[in-house]
Amino acid sequence: MELWDIYDANKQPTGRTMKRNDWCLKDGEYHLTVLGAIVRPDGKFLITRRVMTKAWAPGWWEISGGAAQAGEQSKDAIFREIKEETGLDVSNADGGYLFTYQRENPGEGDNYFVDVYRFQMDFLEEDLHLQEEETAGYMLATPEQIKELADQGIFLHYDSIKQVFKNGV
């Protein structure tokens, strides 16, 4: 059973945990998630497509990410999520943490902080090893192509992560 730490409104751990996807958070309580954009030197970003069996946003495009597990630091969580979903090790890549945003869903019990990272590294497509349970495919996309997917309504978190693009698309 996967556990997540519960944080207060100041992003400090409360010492309590919750079961994964057990939306029991009260107002002022949060869990922590991470998102990590990977950009190659040619300016193309690695994006992945969610499997069709996902309960939320099946078939949509996204950058790698997920929830931090109980006791896991944000940076360790993003390294783990990217490695699980893509097979890439970004621990020695250029870049790192960019910013945090917070999402509140009153009455739903699902409030969370999102730590956003940007990593730059060169990799070959044959270096990718996608997690079949999570990822249906990938694309090396320009910021403009990602914006087009967002405009079609099939790219997750675009408004929150467009800051990772240097040219502000």
C-alpha positions in Angstrom: 0.0 0.0 0.0 1.4 3.4 -1.1 1.3 6.1 1.5 1.7 9.9 1.0 2.7 12.5 3.5 0.2 15.1 4.5 1.5 18.7 4.5 0.1 21.9 6.0 -0.6 25.1 4.2 3.0 26.2 4.5 4.2 23.0 2.8 5.5 21.5 6.0 5.0 17.8 6.8 2.4 17.2 9.5 3.8 13.9 10.5 0.6 12.2 9.3 0.1 10.1 6.1 -2.7 9.1 3.8 -3.3 6.2 1.6 -2.7 6.8 -2.1 -5.8 8.3 -3.8 -7.8 8.2 -0.5 -9.1 11.7 -0.9 -9.5 12.5 2.8 -7.7 15.8 3.1 -9.3 18.6 5.1 -9.1 22.3 4.2 -5.5 23.4 4.8 -4.1 19.9 4.2 -2.2 18.9 1.1 -0.2 16.1 -0.5 2.9 16.6 -2.7 3.2 15.9 -6.4 6.0 16.6 -8.8 6.3 17.3 -12.6 9.5 17.1 -14.6 10.0 18.5 -18.0 13.0 17.0 -20.0 14.3 19.1 -22.9 17.0 18.0 -25.3 19.7 20.5 -26.6 17.7 20.8 -29.8 14.9 22.4 -27.8 12.5 19.5 -28.0 10.7 18.3 -24.9 9.9 14.7 -24.1 6.2 14.2 -23.6 4.4 11.0 -22.9 0.9 9.8 -23.6 -1.2 8.3 -20.8 -2.6 4.8 -21.3 -6.3 4.5 -22.2 -6.9 2.5 -19.0 -6.2 5.6 -16.8 -9.3 6.6 -14.8 -8.4 10.3 -15.3 -7.4 11.9 -18.7 -6.8 8.6 -20.6 -4.9 9.2 -23.8 -3.9 12.7 -22.9 -0.3 14.0 -23.3 1.8 15.1 -20.3 5.3 15.5 -18.9 6.5 12.9 -16.4 5.4 13.2 -12.8 3.4 11.8 -9.9 3.0 11.8 -6.2 5.8 11.9 -3.7 5.7 8.8 -1.4 5.7 9.1 2.4 9.2 10.1 3.6 10.3 11.0 0.0 11.8 14.4 -0.7 10.5 16.2 -3.8 13.8 15.8 -5.8 13.9 12.1 -5.1 10.3 11.8 -6.2 10.9 13.4 -9.5 14.0 11.3 -10.2 12.0 8.2 -9.4 8.9 9.2 -11.4 11.0 10.0 -14.5 13.0 6.8 -14.3 9.9 4.7 -13.8 7.9 6.3 -16.7 10.7 6.9 -19.2 13.7 4.9 -18.2 15.9 8.0 -18.1 18.1 9.0 -15.2 18.0 12.8 -14.8 20.0 12.9 -11.5 23.1 14.3 -13.3 21.2 16.4 -15.9 21.4 20.2 -16.0 18.6 22.1 -14.4 16.4 21.2 -11.5 13.6 22.8 -9.4 11.8 25.8 -10.9 8.7 26.6 -8.8 5.8 25.3 -6.8 2.1 25.8 -7.3 -0.8 24.7 -5.1 -4.2 23.4 -6.1 -7.2 23.4 -3.8 -10.3 21.3 -4.5 -12.7 22.3 -1.7 -14.9 19.5 -0.6 -13.1 16.9 -2.7 -10.4 16.0 -0.2 -7.7 16.4 -2.9 -5.5 19.4 -2.2 -1.9 19.3 -3.4 1.3 21.1 -4.0 3.1 20.6 -7.3 6.9 21.0 -7.5 7.9 21.7 -11.1 11.3 20.8 -12.5 13.1 21.3 -15.8 16.0 19.1 -16.8 18.2 19.5 -19.9 20.0 16.5 -21.2 20.9 14.8 -24.5 19.4 11.3 -25.0 18.7 9.0 -27.8 15.2 7.6 -28.4 16.6 4.1 -27.9 17.5 5.2 -24.3 13.7 5.4 -23.6 12.0 2.5 -21.8 8.4 3.4 -21.2 6.4 2.1 -18.3 3.7 0.1 -20.1 1.1 0.4 -17.2 1.4 4.2 -17.4 2.6 5.3 -20.8 1.2 4.5 -24.2 3.8 6.4 -26.2 6.0 9.4 -26.4 6.8 12.4 -28.6 9.7 14.8 -28.9 7.8 18.0 -29.2 8.6 21.7 -29.6 6.8 24.1 -27.2 4.6 25.1 -30.1 3.5 21.5 -30.7 2.8 21.2 -26.9 0.7 24.3 -27.0 -1.3 22.9 -30.0 -2.1 19.7 -27.9 -3.1 22.0 -25.0 -5.4 24.0 -27.4 -7.0 20.7 -28.5 -7.6 20.0 -24.8 -5.4 16.9 -24.6 -2.3 18.1 -22.7 -2.3 18.0 -18.9 -1.1 20.9 -16.7 -0.3 23.2 -19.6 -1.2 26.4 -17.9 1.0 25.4 -14.9 4.0 24.2 -16.8 4.3 26.6 -19.8 6.7 28.5 -17.7 9.3 25.8 -18.3 9.5 26.9 -22.0 12.2 29.5 -22.3 10.4 31.3 -25.1 7.2 31.6 -23.1 4.9 29.8 -25.6 
